[in-house]
Amino acid sequence: QDQKKIEEEVGDLFFALVNIARFLGIEAEFALSRCIEKFKKRFSYLEEQVERSGADFSSFSLEELDCWWEEAKREEKKGGF
């Protein structure tokens, strides 16, 4: 429950991940940037679906939102966006 200790452990985890990326010849910053862009596209898809419904986010359960998230992933793989 010690927030400072948790933050320290998360920092250690980030450091370890960057070292693994470096070992694999991957630019960690570039990989993170690509991941963020992917997240933004998927979240935008989710926002579009909510907007089309005429309701707001709080009207949907996490399970319902997750269905749209998975749909966004499928569309992405098909080249849909």
Backbone torsions as a table, in degrees:
resi	resn	phi	psi	omega
1	GLN	NA	-0.7	-179.2
2	ASP	-81.5	105.2	-175.1
3	GLN	-56.9	-41.8	-178.8
4	LYS	-63.5	-40.4	179.4
5	LYS	-67.3	-40.9	178.3
6	ILE	-62.2	-45.1	178.4
7	GLU	-60.2	-40.2	178.6
8	GLU	-62.9	-43.3	179.8
9	GLU	-66.0	-40.4	177.4
10	VAL	-64.4	-40.8	175.9
11	GLY	-59.7	-42.1	177.0
12	ASP	-62.2	-38.9	178.6
13	LEU	-64.1	-45.6	176.9
14	PHE	-58.4	-44.2	-179.7
15	PHE	-60.4	-44.3	179.4
16	ALA	-62.9	-41.1	179.3
17	LEU	-63.9	-40.2	177.8
18	VAL	-64.0	-39.7	178.4
19	ASN	-66.4	-38.5	176.3
20	ILE	-63.0	-44.6	178.4
21	ALA	-59.2	-46.0	179.9
22	ARG	-59.6	-43.5	179.0
23	PHE	-60.3	-35.3	-179.7
24	LEU	-86.3	0.3	179.6
25	GLY	76.9	26.4	-178.6
26	ILE	-107.3	134.7	174.3
27	GLU	-77.5	108.1	-175.2
28	ALA	-58.7	-40.9	-178.9
29	GLU	-64.8	-41.2	178.2
30	PHE	-65.2	-43.9	179.0
31	ALA	-60.8	-41.5	178.5
32	LEU	-66.0	-41.3	178.5
33	SER	-60.9	-42.8	178.2
34	ARG	-63.9	-40.2	179.1
35	CYS	-63.5	-42.4	179.1
36	ILE	-63.9	-42.0	178.5
37	GLU	-63.2	-41.1	177.9
38	LYS	-62.4	-43.6	178.5
39	PHE	-60.9	-45.3	-178.5
40	LYS	-61.6	-40.9	178.5
41	LYS	-63.7	-45.1	-179.5
42	ARG	-65.4	-40.9	179.9
43	PHE	-67.0	-37.2	176.4
44	SER	-61.7	-40.4	176.5
45	TYR	-60.2	-44.8	178.3
46	LEU	-59.8	-45.8	178.1
47	GLU	-59.8	-41.3	179.1
48	GLU	-61.5	-42.7	-179.3
49	GLN	-65.1	-41.7	178.0
50	VAL	-63.4	-44.5	-179.9
51	GLU	-62.2	-42.2	179.2
52	ARG	-61.9	-30.2	-178.1
53	SER	-71.7	-21.8	-177.6
54	GLY	83.0	2.6	179.1
55	ALA	-108.0	-172.6	175.4
56	ASP	-117.9	171.6	-175.1
57	PHE	-53.8	-39.3	-175.2
58	SER	-67.5	-12.1	178.7
59	SER	-78.8	-11.7	-174.1
60	PHE	-113.9	145.2	175.5
61	SER	-77.3	164.6	176.2
62	LEU	-61.4	-34.9	178.9
63	GLU	-63.7	-41.8	178.8
64	GLU	-65.9	-43.5	178.3
65	LEU	-64.2	-38.2	179.4
66	ASP	-64.5	-33.7	176.0
67	CYS	-60.7	-44.2	177.1
68	TRP	-65.9	-36.1	178.2
69	TRP	-61.4	-45.9	179.0
70	GLU	-65.1	-36.5	175.9
71	GLU	-62.5	-41.7	177.9
72	ALA	-61.0	-41.0	178.8
73	LYS	-63.4	-41.1	178.3
74	ARG	-65.3	-43.5	178.7
75	GLU	-61.9	-39.5	179.0
76	GLU	-61.9	-43.2	-179.9
77	LYS	-65.0	-33.0	178.9
78	LYS	-79.9	-5.9	-177.0
79	GLY	83.7	19.0	-177.2
80	GLY	-68.9	-21.4	176.4
81	PHE	-157.0	NA	NA
